[in-house]
């Protein structure tokens, strides 16, 4: 396969990737901002429970026994 064919395949691949990225980023750009500073006590509790202690992973693994 010659360099011209490889160049065309590369350009088509990059164009397809760019198109998919554009579609995904357009969805993200259309989202509304979210307030993340409300309920700090509840958020800290969930961070410790789910993030640090991994309570969801423990619950999922104990259900399969």
SULJOWO-V698414 format. One line per field, one symbol per residue. ss: DSSP state (H for helix, E for strand, - for the rest). phi: phi as a letter, one per 40 degrees, with the letter a starting at -180 (. if undefined). A space follows every 50 residues. Layout:
ss->???
phi->???
//
This chain:
ss->--HHHHHHHHHHHHHHHHHHHHHHHHHHHH---------HHHHHHHHHHH HH--HHHHHHHH---
phi->.ccccccccccccccccccccdcccccccccccbcbbcfccccccccccc cccfccccccccccd
//
